[in-house]
Amino acid sequence: MLESTQVGVGGEIQLTDALDALLEIDSLNAFLTDASTFDCGNKQGFLGANLALGMRDEQTKKYLMELIHKNDWSISH
C-alpha cells in the first residue's frame, strides 16, 4: 500500500493515506496503548524516539548520561 500511495502533506508519503486505501479493500484492527509515540517526521520527534529507545538499554543509557554530564547539559524534570 505504501508503494502505491501518492505523496501527501509535507512532500511525504503519509501512513494514514495508505491505511485509508487499505480500508477500501480490507479491514484493520486496533488496540489501546499507553505507549509513548513520536512524530519521526520532524527532528524533535526523531530525536525523542531515539533517546527513548536508547534509554531502554543500560549500556546506551550510561553513554547518554555521560554525554549529557560531559557537555554540562542540564536536565530538568
N, CA, C, O and CB atoms as a CASP TS submission, in Angstrom:
PFRMAT TS
TARGET T0000
AUTHOR 0000-0000-0000
METHOD Language model
MODEL 1
PARENT N/A
ATOM      1  N   MET     1       0.820  -1.191   0.000  1.00  0.00           N
ATOM      2  CA  MET     1       0.000   0.000   0.000  1.00  0.00           C
ATOM      3  C   MET     1       0.866   1.258   0.000  1.00  0.00           C
ATOM      4  O   MET     1       0.553   2.230  -0.688  1.00  0.00           O
ATOM      5  CB  MET     1      -0.934  -0.004   1.202  1.00  0.00           C
ATOM      6  N   LEU     2       1.942   1.241   0.762  1.00  0.00           N
ATOM      7  CA  LEU     2       2.807   2.420   0.811  1.00  0.00           C
ATOM      8  C   LEU     2       3.445   2.711  -0.535  1.00  0.00           C
ATOM      9  O   LEU     2       3.609   3.871  -0.913  1.00  0.00           O
ATOM     10  CB  LEU     2       3.886   2.234   1.859  1.00  0.00           C
ATOM     11  N   GLU     3       3.808   1.652  -1.263  1.00  0.00           N
ATOM     12  CA  GLU     3       4.440   1.850  -2.569  1.00  0.00           C
ATOM     13  C   GLU     3       3.513   2.553  -3.552  1.00  0.00           C
ATOM     14  O   GLU     3       3.976   3.285  -4.427  1.00  0.00           O
ATOM     15  CB  GLU     3       4.880   0.515  -3.144  1.00  0.00           C
ATOM     16  N   SER     4       2.216   2.336  -3.415  1.00  0.00           N
ATOM     17  CA  SER     4       1.274   2.938  -4.363  1.00  0.00           C
ATOM     18  C   SER     4       0.612   4.198  -3.815  1.00  0.00           C
ATOM     19  O   SER     4      -0.240   4.780  -4.485  1.00  0.00           O
ATOM     20  CB  SER     4       0.209   1.932  -4.740  1.00  0.00           C
ATOM     21  N   THR     5       0.983   4.630  -2.613  1.00  0.00           N
ATOM     22  CA  THR     5       0.403   5.828  -2.012  1.00  0.00           C
ATOM     23  C   THR     5       1.094   7.073  -2.558  1.00  0.00           C
ATOM     24  O   THR     5       2.322   7.144  -2.609  1.00  0.00           O
ATOM     25  CB  THR     5       0.517   5.778  -0.473  1.00  0.00           C
ATOM     26  N   GLN     6       0.291   8.048  -2.963  1.00  0.00           N
ATOM     27  CA  GLN     6       0.819   9.293  -3.505  1.00  0.00           C
ATOM     28  C   GLN     6       1.421  10.156  -2.399  1.00  0.00           C
ATOM     29  O   GLN     6       1.013  10.084  -1.240  1.00  0.00           O
ATOM     30  CB  GLN     6      -0.280  10.065  -4.239  1.00  0.00           C
ATOM     31  N   VAL     7       2.383  10.957  -2.780  1.00  0.00           N
ATOM     32  CA  VAL     7       2.999  11.900  -1.843  1.00  0.00           C
ATOM     33  C   VAL     7       1.919  12.851  -1.333  1.00  0.00           C
ATOM     34  O   VAL     7       1.091  13.342  -2.101  1.00  0.00           O
ATOM     35  CB  VAL     7       4.173  12.695  -2.521  1.00  0.00           C
ATOM     36  N   GLY     8       1.943  13.100  -0.027  1.00  0.00           N
ATOM     37  CA  GLY     8       0.917  13.949   0.582  1.00  0.00           C
ATOM     38  C   GLY     8       1.512  15.155   1.271  1.00  0.00           C
ATOM     39  O   GLY     8       2.434  15.788   0.756  1.00  0.00           O
ATOM     40  N   VAL     9       0.983  15.468   2.436  1.00  0.00           N
ATOM     41  CA  VAL     9       1.374  16.639   3.225  1.00  0.00           C
ATOM     42  C   VAL     9       2.883  16.653   3.465  1.00  0.00           C
ATOM     43  O   VAL     9       3.473  15.637   3.832  1.00  0.00           O
ATOM     44  CB  VAL     9       0.622  16.658   4.570  1.00  0.00           C
ATOM     45  N   GLY    10       3.494  17.812   3.254  1.00  0.00           N
ATOM     46  CA  GLY    10       4.927  17.967   3.511  1.00  0.00           C
ATOM     47  C   GLY    10       5.808  17.236   2.525  1.00  0.00           C
ATOM     48  O   GLY    10       7.004  17.069   2.767  1.00  0.00           O
ATOM     49  N   GLY    11       5.232  16.794   1.406  1.00  0.00           N
ATOM     50  CA  GLY    11       6.022  16.070   0.416  1.00  0.00           C
ATOM     51  C   GLY    11       6.391  14.665   0.856  1.00  0.00           C
ATOM     52  O   GLY    11       7.329  14.069   0.326  1.00  0.00           O
ATOM     53  N   GLU    12       5.648  14.131   1.832  1.00  0.00           N
ATOM     54  CA  GLU    12       5.943  12.809   2.364  1.00  0.00           C
ATOM     55  C   GLU    12       4.803  11.849   2.053  1.00  0.00           C
ATOM     56  O   GLU    12       3.663  12.264   1.846  1.00  0.00           O
ATOM     57  CB  GLU    12       6.190  12.878   3.878  1.00  0.00           C
ATOM     58  N   ILE    13       5.123  10.579   2.025  1.00  0.00           N
ATOM     59  CA  ILE    13       4.088   9.553   1.941  1.00  0.00           C
ATOM     60  C   ILE    13       3.498   9.415   3.337  1.00  0.00           C
ATOM     61  O   ILE    13       4.222   9.165   4.301  1.00  0.00           O
ATOM     62  CB  ILE    13       4.661   8.173   1.406  1.00  0.00           C
ATOM     63  N   GLN    14       2.209   9.574   3.442  1.00  0.00           N
ATOM     64  CA  GLN    14       1.533   9.552   4.731  1.00  0.00           C
ATOM     65  C   GLN    14       0.981   8.158   5.023  1.00  0.00           C
ATOM     66  O   GLN    14       0.235   7.591   4.224  1.00  0.00           O
ATOM     67  CB  GLN    14       0.404  10.592   4.762  1.00  0.00           C
ATOM     68  N   LEU    15       1.356   7.621   6.171  1.00  0.00           N
ATOM     69  CA  LEU    15       0.869   6.305   6.582  1.00  0.00           C
ATOM     70  C   LEU    15      -0.657   6.303   6.661  1.00  0.00           C
ATOM     71  O   LEU    15      -1.296   5.316   6.296  1.00  0.00           O
ATOM     72  CB  LEU    15       1.477   5.903   7.942  1.00  0.00           C
ATOM     73  N   THR    16      -1.236   7.392   7.130  1.00  0.00           N
ATOM     74  CA  THR    16      -2.693   7.447   7.244  1.00  0.00           C
ATOM     75  C   THR    16      -3.369   7.342   5.878  1.00  0.00           C
ATOM     76  O   THR    16      -4.447   6.758   5.769  1.00  0.00           O
ATOM     77  CB  THR    16      -3.117   8.741   7.936  1.00  0.00           C
ATOM     78  N   ASP    17      -2.752   7.897   4.842  1.00  0.00           N
ATOM     79  CA  ASP    17      -3.305   7.763   3.493  1.00  0.00           C
ATOM     80  C   ASP    17      -3.276   6.304   3.048  1.00  0.00           C
ATOM     81  O   ASP    17      -4.229   5.816   2.441  1.00  0.00           O
ATOM     82  CB  ASP    17      -2.522   8.641   2.495  1.00  0.00           C
ATOM     83  N   ALA    18      -2.194   5.619   3.349  1.00  0.00           N
ATOM     84  CA  ALA    18      -2.086   4.202   2.990  1.00  0.00           C
ATOM     85  C   ALA    18      -3.110   3.376   3.760  1.00  0.00           C
ATOM     86  O   ALA    18      -3.709   2.454   3.208  1.00  0.00           O
ATOM     87  CB  ALA    18      -0.662   3.677   3.267  1.00  0.00           C
ATOM     88  N   LEU    19      -3.311   3.705   5.031  1.00  0.00           N
ATOM     89  CA  LEU    19      -4.303   2.980   5.833  1.00  0.00           C
ATOM     90  C   LEU    19      -5.712   3.219   5.301  1.00  0.00           C
ATOM     91  O   LEU    19      -6.526   2.295   5.273  1.00  0.00           O
ATOM     92  CB  LEU    19      -4.217   3.405   7.309  1.00  0.00           C
ATOM     93  N   ASP    20      -6.008   4.444   4.879  1.00  0.00           N
ATOM     94  CA  ASP    20      -7.309   4.728   4.271  1.00  0.00           C
ATOM     95  C   ASP    20      -7.520   3.890   3.016  1.00  0.00           C
ATOM     96  O   ASP    20      -8.610   3.365   2.790  1.00  0.00           O
ATOM     97  CB  ASP    20      -7.430   6.220   3.934  1.00  0.00           C
ATOM     98  N   ALA    21      -6.478   3.767   2.203  1.00  0.00           N
ATOM     99  CA  ALA    21      -6.574   2.956   0.977  1.00  0.00           C
ATOM    100  C   ALA    21      -6.768   1.480   1.336  1.00  0.00           C
ATOM    101  O   ALA    21      -7.536   0.775   0.682  1.00  0.00           O
ATOM    102  CB  ALA    21      -5.301   3.135   0.096  1.00  0.00           C
ATOM    103  N   LEU    22      -6.080   1.026   2.359  1.00  0.00           N
ATOM    104  CA  LEU    22      -6.225  -0.371   2.792  1.00  0.00           C
ATOM    105  C   LEU    22      -7.653  -0.656   3.236  1.00  0.00           C
ATOM    106  O   LEU    22      -8.181  -1.736   2.970  1.00  0.00           O
ATOM    107  CB  LEU    22      -5.247  -0.686   3.936  1.00  0.00           C
ATOM    108  N   LEU    23      -8.272   0.288   3.901  1.00  0.00           N
ATOM    109  CA  LEU    23      -9.654   0.105   4.363  1.00  0.00           C
ATOM    110  C   LEU    23     -10.638  -0.096   3.219  1.00  0.00           C
ATOM    111  O   LEU    23     -11.722  -0.647   3.414  1.00  0.00           O
ATOM    112  CB  LEU    23     -10.083   1.296   5.186  1.00  0.00           C
ATOM    113  N   GLU    24     -10.259   0.353   2.023  1.00  0.00           N
ATOM    114  CA  GLU    24     -11.124   0.147   0.860  1.00  0.00           C
ATOM    115  C   GLU    24     -11.179  -1.318   0.437  1.00  0.00           C
ATOM    116  O   GLU    24     -12.149  -1.746  -0.188  1.00  0.00           O
ATOM    117  CB  GLU    24     -10.643   0.997  -0.304  1.00  0.00           C
ATOM    118  N   ILE    25     -10.136  -2.098   0.777  1.00  0.00           N
ATOM    119  CA  ILE    25     -10.073  -3.496   0.334  1.00  0.00           C
ATOM    120  C   ILE    25      -9.979  -4.501   1.478  1.00  0.00           C
ATOM    121  O   ILE    25     -10.129  -5.701   1.249  1.00  0.00           O
ATOM    122  CB  ILE    25      -8.897  -3.681  -0.577  1.00  0.00           C
ATOM    123  N   ASP    26      -9.736  -4.042   2.695  1.00  0.00           N
ATOM    124  CA  ASP    26      -9.568  -4.950   3.825  1.00  0.00           C
ATOM    125  C   ASP    26      -9.969  -4.233   5.106  1.00  0.00           C
ATOM    126  O   ASP    26     -10.391  -3.077   5.076  1.00  0.00           O
ATOM    127  CB  ASP    26      -8.107  -5.465   3.917  1.00  0.00           C
ATOM    128  N   SER    27      -9.836  -4.916   6.212  1.00  0.00           N
ATOM    129  CA  SER    27     -10.169  -4.302   7.500  1.00  0.00           C
ATOM    130  C   SER    27      -8.892  -4.076   8.306  1.00  0.00           C
ATOM    131  O   SER    27      -7.829  -4.606   7.985  1.00  0.00           O
ATOM    132  CB  SER    27     -11.167  -5.191   8.295  1.00  0.00           C
ATOM    133  N   LEU    28      -9.026  -3.288   9.342  1.00  0.00           N
ATOM    134  CA  LEU    28      -7.907  -3.004  10.232  1.00  0.00           C
ATOM    135  C   LEU    28      -8.291  -3.383  11.651  1.00  0.00           C
ATOM    136  O   LEU    28      -9.469  -3.368  12.009  1.00  0.00           O
ATOM    137  CB  LEU    28      -7.495  -1.513  10.153  1.00  0.00           C
ATOM    138  N   ASN    29      -7.317  -3.714  12.439  1.00  0.00           N
ATOM    139  CA  ASN    29      -7.508  -3.937  13.865  1.00  0.00           C
ATOM    140  C   ASN    29      -6.733  -2.871  14.610  1.00  0.00           C
ATOM    141  O   ASN    29      -5.720  -2.375  14.118  1.00  0.00           O
ATOM    142  CB  ASN    29      -7.053  -5.366  14.289  1.00  0.00           C
ATOM    143  N   ALA    30      -7.197  -2.523  15.775  1.00  0.00           N
ATOM    144  CA  ALA    30      -6.524  -1.521  16.584  1.00  0.00           C
ATOM    145  C   ALA    30      -6.557  -1.946  18.040  1.00  0.00           C
ATOM    146  O   ALA    30      -7.346  -2.805  18.435  1.00  0.00           O
ATOM    147  CB  ALA    30      -7.174  -0.136  16.404  1.00  0.00           C
ATOM    148  N   PHE    31      -5.699  -1.339  18.823  1.00  0.00           N
ATOM    149  CA  PHE    31      -5.710  -1.590  20.262  1.00  0.00           C
ATOM    150  C   PHE    31      -5.312  -0.320  20.989  1.00  0.00           C
ATOM    151  O   PHE    31      -4.588   0.519  20.452  1.00  0.00           O
ATOM    152  CB  PHE    31      -4.759  -2.757  20.636  1.00  0.00           C
ATOM    153  N   LEU    32      -5.787  -0.191  22.199  1.00  0.00           N
ATOM    154  CA  LEU    32      -5.414   0.940  23.036  1.00  0.00           C
ATOM    155  C   LEU    32      -4.076   0.658  23.688  1.00  0.00           C
ATOM    156  O   LEU    32      -3.794  -0.474  24.079  1.00  0.00           O
ATOM    157  CB  LEU    32      -6.492   1.223  24.101  1.00  0.00           C
ATOM    158  N   THR    33      -3.260   1.677  23.804  1.00  0.00           N
ATOM    159  CA  THR    33      -1.962   1.518  24.440  1.00  0.00           C
ATOM    160  C   THR    33      -1.600   2.793  25.186  1.00  0.00           C
ATOM    161  O   THR    33      -2.058   3.884  24.846  1.00  0.00           O
ATOM    162  CB  THR    33      -0.880   1.168  23.400  1.00  0.00           C
ATOM    163  N   ASP    34      -0.784   2.635  26.191  1.00  0.00           N
ATOM    164  CA  ASP    34      -0.276   3.812  26.892  1.00  0.00           C
ATOM    165  C   ASP    34       1.188   4.066  26.517  1.00  0.00           C
ATOM    166  O   ASP    34       1.894   4.825  27.182  1.00  0.00           O
ATOM    167  CB  ASP    34      -0.418   3.634  28.421  1.00  0.00           C
ATOM    168  N   ALA    35       1.618   3.421  25.449  1.00  0.00           N
ATOM    169  CA  ALA    35       3.000   3.579  24.988  1.00  0.00           C
ATOM    170  C   ALA    35       3.228   5.002  24.485  1.00  0.00           C
ATOM    171  O   ALA    35       2.315   5.659  23.986  1.00  0.00           O
ATOM    172  CB  ALA    35       3.325   2.556  23.873  1.00  0.00           C
ATOM    173  N   SER    36       4.455   5.452  24.630  1.00  0.00           N
ATOM    174  CA  SER    36       4.822   6.762  24.096  1.00  0.00           C
ATOM    175  C   SER    36       4.839   6.697  22.571  1.00  0.00           C
ATOM    176  O   SER    36       5.181   5.672  21.982  1.00  0.00           O
ATOM    177  CB  SER    36       6.205   7.219  24.643  1.00  0.00           C
ATOM    178  N   THR    37       4.466   7.805  21.950  1.00  0.00           N
ATOM    179  CA  THR    37       4.527   7.894  20.491  1.00  0.00           C
ATOM    180  C   THR    37       5.360   9.112  20.115  1.00  0.00           C
ATOM    181  O   THR    37       5.446  10.081  20.870  1.00  0.00           O
ATOM    182  CB  THR    37       3.093   7.981  19.865  1.00  0.00           C
ATOM    183  N   PHE    38       5.963   9.050  18.951  1.00  0.00           N
ATOM    184  CA  PHE    38       6.847  10.109  18.488  1.00  0.00           C
ATOM    185  C   PHE    38       6.562  10.389  17.022  1.00  0.00           C
ATOM    186  O   PHE    38       6.385   9.461  16.233  1.00  0.00           O
ATOM    187  CB  PHE    38       8.332   9.727  18.697  1.00  0.00           C
ATOM    188  N   ASP    39       6.518  11.649  16.660  1.00  0.00           N
ATOM    189  CA  ASP    39       6.356  12.044  15.269  1.00  0.00           C
ATOM    190  C   ASP    39       7.750  12.115  14.647  1.00  0.00           C
ATOM    191  O   ASP    39       8.435  13.132  14.760  1.00  0.00           O
ATOM    192  CB  ASP    39       5.595  13.418  15.142  1.00  0.00           C
ATOM    193  N   CYS    40       8.156  11.055  14.006  1.00  0.00           N
ATOM    194  CA  CYS    40       9.507  10.994  13.440  1.00  0.00           C
ATOM    195  C   CYS    40       9.612  11.753  12.121  1.00  0.00           C
ATOM    196  O   CYS    40      10.633  11.674  11.438  1.00  0.00           O
ATOM    197  CB  CYS    40       9.920   9.544  13.231  1.00  0.00           C
ATOM    198  N   GLY    41       8.574  12.477  11.765  1.00  0.00           N
ATOM    199  CA  GLY    41       8.612  13.324  10.584  1.00  0.00           C
ATOM    200  C   GLY    41       9.256  14.676  10.867  1.00  0.00           C
ATOM    201  O   GLY    41       9.359  15.514   9.971  1.00  0.00           O
ATOM    202  N   ASN    42       9.691  14.894  12.107  1.00  0.00           N
ATOM    203  CA  ASN    42      10.422  16.121  12.421  1.00  0.00           C
ATOM    204  C   ASN    42      11.624  15.767  13.301  1.00  0.00           C
ATOM    205  O   ASN    42      11.680  14.686  13.887  1.00  0.00           O
ATOM    206  CB  ASN    42       9.494  17.164  13.133  1.00  0.00           C
ATOM    207  N   LYS    43      12.574  16.684  13.383  1.00  0.00           N
ATOM    208  CA  LYS    43      13.829  16.409  14.096  1.00  0.00           C
ATOM    209  C   LYS    43      13.606  16.090  15.565  1.00  0.00           C
ATOM    210  O   LYS    43      14.222  15.169  16.102  1.00  0.00           O
ATOM    211  CB  LYS    43      14.765  17.593  13.975  1.00  0.00           C
ATOM    212  N   GLN    44      12.727  16.848  16.220  1.00  0.00           N
ATOM    213  CA  GLN    44      12.500  16.633  17.644  1.00  0.00           C
ATOM    214  C   GLN    44      11.888  15.262  17.915  1.00  0.00           C
ATOM    215  O   GLN    44      12.308  14.567  18.840  1.00  0.00           O
ATOM    216  CB  GLN    44      11.598  17.723  18.201  1.00  0.00           C
ATOM    217  N   GLY    45      10.910  14.877  17.123  1.00  0.00           N
ATOM    218  CA  GLY    45      10.278  13.567  17.303  1.00  0.00           C
ATOM    219  C   GLY    45      11.241  12.438  17.021  1.00  0.00           C
ATOM    220  O   GLY    45      11.258  11.438  17.739  1.00  0.00           O
ATOM    221  N   PHE    46      12.049  12.588  15.975  1.00  0.00           N
ATOM    222  CA  PHE    46      13.037  11.560  15.627  1.00  0.00           C
ATOM    223  C   PHE    46      14.058  11.411  16.753  1.00  0.00           C
ATOM    224  O   PHE    46      14.402  10.295  17.143  1.00  0.00           O
ATOM    225  CB  PHE    46      13.751  11.912  14.296  1.00  0.00           C
ATOM    226  N   LEU    47      14.543  12.545  17.276  1.00  0.00           N
ATOM    227  CA  LEU    47      15.499  12.513  18.368  1.00  0.00           C
ATOM    228  C   LEU    47      14.862  11.916  19.622  1.00  0.00           C
ATOM    229  O   LEU    47      15.480  11.098  20.305  1.00  0.00           O
ATOM    230  CB  LEU    47      16.028  13.921  18.655  1.00  0.00           C
ATOM    231  N   GLY    48      13.641  12.319  19.922  1.00  0.00           N
ATOM    232  CA  GLY    48      12.940  11.781  21.088  1.00  0.00           C
ATOM    233  C   GLY    48      12.777  10.274  21.013  1.00  0.00           C
ATOM    234  O   GLY    48      12.976   9.582  22.012  1.00  0.00           O
ATOM    235  N   ALA    49      12.420   9.756  19.851  1.00  0.00           N
ATOM    236  CA  ALA    49      12.254   8.316  19.676  1.00  0.00           C
ATOM    237  C   ALA    49      13.579   7.587  19.884  1.00  0.00           C
ATOM    238  O   ALA    49      13.624   6.536  20.524  1.00  0.00           O
ATOM    239  CB  ALA    49      11.693   8.007  18.281  1.00  0.00           C
ATOM    240  N   ASN    50      14.651   8.150  19.343  1.00  0.00           N
ATOM    241  CA  ASN    50      15.965   7.522  19.502  1.00  0.00           C
ATOM    242  C   ASN    50      16.433   7.555  20.948  1.00  0.00           C
ATOM    243  O   ASN    50      16.991   6.574  21.440  1.00  0.00           O
ATOM    244  CB  ASN    50      16.990   8.211  18.613  1.00  0.00           C
ATOM    245  N   LEU    51      16.213   8.668  21.633  1.00  0.00           N
ATOM    246  CA  LEU    51      16.595   8.755  23.041  1.00  0.00           C
ATOM    247  C   LEU    51      15.775   7.782  23.889  1.00  0.00           C
ATOM    248  O   LEU    51      16.324   7.094  24.750  1.00  0.00           O
ATOM    249  CB  LEU    51      16.413  10.193  23.558  1.00  0.00           C
ATOM    250  N   ALA    52      14.472   7.724  23.651  1.00  0.00           N
ATOM    251  CA  ALA    52      13.615   6.811  24.410  1.00  0.00           C
ATOM    252  C   ALA    52      14.065   5.364  24.222  1.00  0.00           C
ATOM    253  O   ALA    52      14.110   4.594  25.181  1.00  0.00           O
ATOM    254  CB  ALA    52      12.146   6.970  23.982  1.00  0.00           C
ATOM    255  N   LEU    53      14.391   5.004  23.005  1.00  0.00           N
ATOM    256  CA  LEU    53      14.867   3.643  22.739  1.00  0.00           C
ATOM    257  C   LEU    53      16.233   3.417  23.369  1.00  0.00           C
ATOM    258  O   LEU    53      16.481   2.364  23.956  1.00  0.00           O
ATOM    259  CB  LEU    53      14.934   3.379  21.226  1.00  0.00           C
ATOM    260  N   GLY    54      17.116   4.394  23.251  1.00  0.00           N
ATOM    261  CA  GLY    54      18.445   4.273  23.830  1.00  0.00           C
ATOM    262  C   GLY    54      18.421   4.130  25.334  1.00  0.00           C
ATOM    263  O   GLY    54      19.248   3.415  25.901  1.00  0.00           O
ATOM    264  N   MET    55      17.483   4.801  25.996  1.00  0.00           N
ATOM    265  CA  MET    55      17.399   4.755  27.451  1.00  0.00           C
ATOM    266  C   MET    55      16.893   3.406  27.948  1.00  0.00           C
ATOM    267  O   MET    55      16.970   3.131  29.146  1.00  0.00           O
ATOM    268  CB  MET    55      16.493   5.863  27.956  1.00  0.00           C
ATOM    269  N   ARG    56      16.386   2.572  27.075  1.00  0.00           N
ATOM    270  CA  ARG    56      15.923   1.234  27.464  1.00  0.00           C
ATOM    271  C   ARG    56      17.075   0.245  27.592  1.00  0.00           C
ATOM    272  O   ARG    56      16.930  -0.799  28.228  1.00  0.00           O
ATOM    273  CB  ARG    56      14.913   0.713  26.451  1.00  0.00           C
ATOM    274  N   ASP    57      18.216   0.568  26.992  1.00  0.00           N
ATOM    275  CA  ASP    57      19.403  -0.286  27.035  1.00  0.00           C
ATOM    276  C   ASP    57      20.379   0.309  28.050  1.00  0.00           C
ATOM    277  O   ASP    57      20.771   1.468  27.914  1.00  0.00           O
ATOM    278  CB  ASP    57      20.070  -0.415  25.614  1.00  0.00           C
ATOM    279  N   GLU    58      20.771  -0.452  29.050  1.00  0.00           N
ATOM    280  CA  GLU    58      21.603   0.080  30.128  1.00  0.00           C
ATOM    281  C   GLU    58      22.935   0.641  29.640  1.00  0.00           C
ATOM    282  O   GLU    58      23.371   1.687  30.124  1.00  0.00           O
ATOM    283  CB  GLU    58      21.860  -0.996  31.145  1.00  0.00           C
ATOM    284  N   GLN    59      23.582  -0.020  28.706  1.00  0.00           N
ATOM    285  CA  GLN    59      24.875   0.459  28.199  1.00  0.00           C
ATOM    286  C   GLN    59      24.703   1.778  27.447  1.00  0.00           C
ATOM    287  O   GLN    59      25.500   2.700  27.621  1.00  0.00           O
ATOM    288  CB  GLN    59      25.523  -0.600  27.277  1.00  0.00           C
ATOM    289  N   THR    60      23.678   1.869  26.620  1.00  0.00           N
ATOM    290  CA  THR    60      23.420   3.091  25.867  1.00  0.00           C
ATOM    291  C   THR    60      22.962   4.203  26.803  1.00  0.00           C
ATOM    292  O   THR    60      23.342   5.360  26.625  1.00  0.00           O
ATOM    293  CB  THR    60      22.368   2.843  24.775  1.00  0.00           C
ATOM    294  N   LYS    61      22.145   3.857  27.803  1.00  0.00           N
ATOM    295  CA  LYS    61      21.704   4.845  28.785  1.00  0.00           C
ATOM    296  C   LYS    61      22.907   5.435  29.518  1.00  0.00           C
ATOM    297  O   LYS    61      22.976   6.647  29.725  1.00  0.00           O
ATOM    298  CB  LYS    61      20.719   4.210  29.792  1.00  0.00           C
ATOM    299  N   LYS    62      23.845   4.590  29.907  1.00  0.00           N
ATOM    300  CA  LYS    62      25.053   5.058  30.583  1.00  0.00           C
ATOM    301  C   LYS    62      25.824   6.019  29.675  1.00  0.00           C
ATOM    302  O   LYS    62      26.273   7.075  30.120  1.00  0.00           O
ATOM    303  CB  LYS    62      25.949   3.862  30.993  1.00  0.00           C
ATOM    304  N   TYR    63      25.972   5.653  28.420  1.00  0.00           N
ATOM    305  CA  TYR    63      26.661   6.514  27.452  1.00  0.00           C
ATOM    306  C   TYR    63      25.965   7.864  27.329  1.00  0.00           C
ATOM    307  O   TYR    63      26.619   8.907  27.361  1.00  0.00           O
ATOM    308  CB  TYR    63      26.728   5.831  26.078  1.00  0.00           C
ATOM    309  N   LEU    64      24.642   7.846  27.190  1.00  0.00           N
ATOM    310  CA  LEU    64      23.897   9.090  27.036  1.00  0.00           C
ATOM    311  C   LEU    64      24.033   9.979  28.266  1.00  0.00           C
ATOM    312  O   LEU    64      24.210  11.191  28.141  1.00  0.00           O
ATOM    313  CB  LEU    64      22.428   8.795  26.768  1.00  0.00           C
ATOM    314  N   MET    65      23.953   9.385  29.448  1.00  0.00           N
ATOM    315  CA  MET    65      24.080  10.160  30.680  1.00  0.00           C
ATOM    316  C   MET    65      25.485  10.758  30.792  1.00  0.00           C
ATOM    317  O   MET    65      25.639  11.908  31.203  1.00  0.00           O
ATOM    318  CB  MET    65      23.772   9.278  31.910  1.00  0.00           C
ATOM    319  N   GLU    66      26.496   9.988  30.430  1.00  0.00           N
ATOM    320  CA  GLU    66      27.872  10.509  30.444  1.00  0.00           C
ATOM    321  C   GLU    66      28.023  11.657  29.452  1.00  0.00           C
ATOM    322  O   GLU    66      28.687  12.649  29.752  1.00  0.00           O
ATOM    323  CB  GLU    66      28.882   9.389  30.113  1.00  0.00           C
ATOM    324  N   LEU    67      27.424  11.534  28.292  1.00  0.00           N
ATOM    325  CA  LEU    67      27.471  12.575  27.274  1.00  0.00           C
ATOM    326  C   LEU    67      26.816  13.862  27.776  1.00  0.00           C
ATOM    327  O   LEU    67      27.339  14.956  27.565  1.00  0.00           O
ATOM    328  CB  LEU    67      26.784  12.096  25.993  1.00  0.00           C
ATOM    329  N   ILE    68      25.679  13.723  28.436  1.00  0.00           N
ATOM    330  CA  ILE    68      24.965  14.881  28.981  1.00  0.00           C
ATOM    331  C   ILE    68      25.812  15.574  30.039  1.00  0.00           C
ATOM    332  O   ILE    68      25.954  16.797  30.024  1.00  0.00           O
ATOM    333  CB  ILE    68      23.608  14.454  29.578  1.00  0.00           C
ATOM    334  N   HIS    69      26.374  14.795  30.956  1.00  0.00           N
ATOM    335  CA  HIS    69      27.183  15.385  32.026  1.00  0.00           C
ATOM    336  C   HIS    69      28.490  15.971  31.491  1.00  0.00           C
ATOM    337  O   HIS    69      28.919  17.038  31.930  1.00  0.00           O
ATOM    338  CB  HIS    69      27.486  14.337  33.097  1.00  0.00           C
ATOM    339  N   LYS    70      29.115  15.283  30.553  1.00  0.00           N
ATOM    340  CA  LYS    70      30.381  15.742  29.973  1.00  0.00           C
ATOM    341  C   LYS    70      30.222  17.112  29.319  1.00  0.00           C
ATOM    342  O   LYS    70      31.117  17.954  29.394  1.00  0.00           O
ATOM    343  CB  LYS    70      30.898  14.724  28.944  1.00  0.00           C
ATOM    344  N   ASN    71      29.085  17.325  28.682  1.00  0.00           N
ATOM    345  CA  ASN    71      28.841  18.586  27.980  1.00  0.00           C
ATOM    346  C   ASN    71      28.119  19.605  28.836  1.00  0.00           C
ATOM    347  O   ASN    71      27.755  20.681  28.361  1.00  0.00           O
ATOM    348  CB  ASN    71      28.048  18.335  26.732  1.00  0.00           C
ATOM    349  N   ASP    72      27.908  19.260  30.117  1.00  0.00           N
ATOM    350  CA  ASP    72      27.266  20.158  31.067  1.00  0.00           C
ATOM    351  C   ASP    72      25.882  20.608  30.595  1.00  0.00           C
ATOM    352  O   ASP    72      25.491  21.759  30.789  1.00  0.00           O
ATOM    353  CB  ASP    72      28.147  21.368  31.306  1.00  0.00           C
ATOM    354  N   TRP    73      25.149  19.682  29.971  1.00  0.00           N
ATOM    355  CA  TRP    73      23.774  19.960  29.560  1.00  0.00           C
ATOM    356  C   TRP    73      22.910  19.664  30.774  1.00  0.00           C
ATOM    357  O   TRP    73      23.003  18.578  31.345  1.00  0.00           O
ATOM    358  CB  TRP    73      23.334  19.100  28.294  1.00  0.00           C
ATOM    359  N   SER    74      22.092  20.589  31.168  1.00  0.00           N
ATOM    360  CA  SER    74      21.245  20.358  32.334  1.00  0.00           C
ATOM    361  C   SER    74      19.959  19.663  31.905  1.00  0.00           C
ATOM    362  O   SER    74      19.451  19.871  30.803  1.00  0.00           O
ATOM    363  CB  SER    74      20.930  21.688  33.060  1.00  0.00           C
ATOM    364  N   ILE    75      19.454  18.839  32.803  1.00  0.00           N
ATOM    365  CA  ILE    75      18.194  18.138  32.569  1.00  0.00           C
ATOM    366  C   ILE    75      17.249  18.536  33.692  1.00  0.00           C
ATOM    367  O   ILE    75      17.563  18.363  34.870  1.00  0.00           O
ATOM    368  CB  ILE    75      18.392  16.571  32.507  1.00  0.00           C
ATOM    369  N   SER    76      16.103  19.066  33.325  1.00  0.00           N
ATOM    370  CA  SER    76      15.095  19.398  34.333  1.00  0.00           C
ATOM    371  C   SER    76      13.885  18.497  34.128  1.00  0.00           C
ATOM    372  O   SER    76      13.597  18.081  33.006  1.00  0.00           O
ATOM    373  CB  SER    76      14.686  20.905  34.254  1.00  0.00           C
ATOM    374  N   HIS    77      13.205  18.209  35.176  1.00  0.00           N
ATOM    375  CA  HIS    77      12.041  17.308  35.105  1.00  0.00           C
ATOM    376  C   HIS    77      10.772  18.086  35.046  1.00  0.00           C
ATOM    377  O   HIS    77       9.691  17.500  34.982  1.00  0.00           O
ATOM    378  CB  HIS    77      12.002  16.362  36.290  1.00  0.00           C
TER
END
